[in-house]
């Protein structure tokens, strides 16, 4: 049943896939993000990052407080393209 649990809904990454890369030696959230694309979807990790950190903590016996979270990069929240289209190339609002 565990292999059916989807942890990252945006990228459809399962718990089994996360555990597999941890067993391969990828032991940081940043590495897992780069290998599996967890946290690179629409929510930018807001719904899966803490769950993945708990899995990583459990698998590596590392306290969750010691796990380094990847830095956030804007946009933190997806915005519609029409919002950006309202601005000229100078950044002034029409």
N, C-alpha and C positions, 0 to 999 in steps of 0.2 A: 504494500500500500504506500510506503514512503516514497517510492519512485514516482508516484502520481501526484505528490504534493507540489503544487506550483508555488514557488517563493517569490520570484520576480514575474509579476503578471504582465508587465509591459513587454518583456523579452521572452516570456514563457519558459523560464528557467526553473527546473525542478530541484528539490532538495537533494536528490540523488546526484545530479550534475554538479552541484556545489560541493558535496562531500567528495566526489571523485577528483575534482581539481585540488582540494585540500590534501587528499591522499597522495597526489602527484607532487606535492611540495609547495604549492602556492598558499602562503600562510598570511597574507595581508588582504585587507578589503580592496586595496588598490589593484593588486594582482588579479584577484577574482573578478573585479570589475572589467579589467582589460581582457581577460581570457574569455569570460562568458557574456560580457556586456550588461551585467546586472547593474542597475542604477543609471543606465544610459538611455532608458526609454522615456516615455512621456512624463512620468512622475519624477524623474531624475533621482530615484532612490528613496524618495520620501516614504514609500510603502514597504520596501524590502530591505533597506540597508541595515536596520537594527536587527531584523530577523537573521540576516546573513552573519552579522557580528556575533549573535548568540550561537549560531551553528559553529562558527570559527572558534569561539571561546570554548565551546564544549569539545570540539575535535582536537584542539591544540593544548587544552588544559591551561589556557592563558586567561587571566581575569579580564573581563570585558572592559574594565577601566584602562587597561594597558593597550587595547586595540586602537590603532590610529585610523580615524575615519578620513576618507578622501576629501580634499577640499572641494567646495561647491563652486561651480562656475555658472555665471549668468547665462541664460535667464533661469532663475530659480523656479519660476512658474511659467509654463508655456503661454505665449500670447498669440492672438490671431494675426496673421500676416497683414490683414486690412488695417490693423492698428499702426503698423510700421509704414504702410503705404501712404498714410496721411501726412508724412513728413517729407520735405524736400531733401535733397542731398546735403544741404547745409544744416539739417536738423531742425529747421524752423517748421512750425505747424502751419498748415494751410488754412 
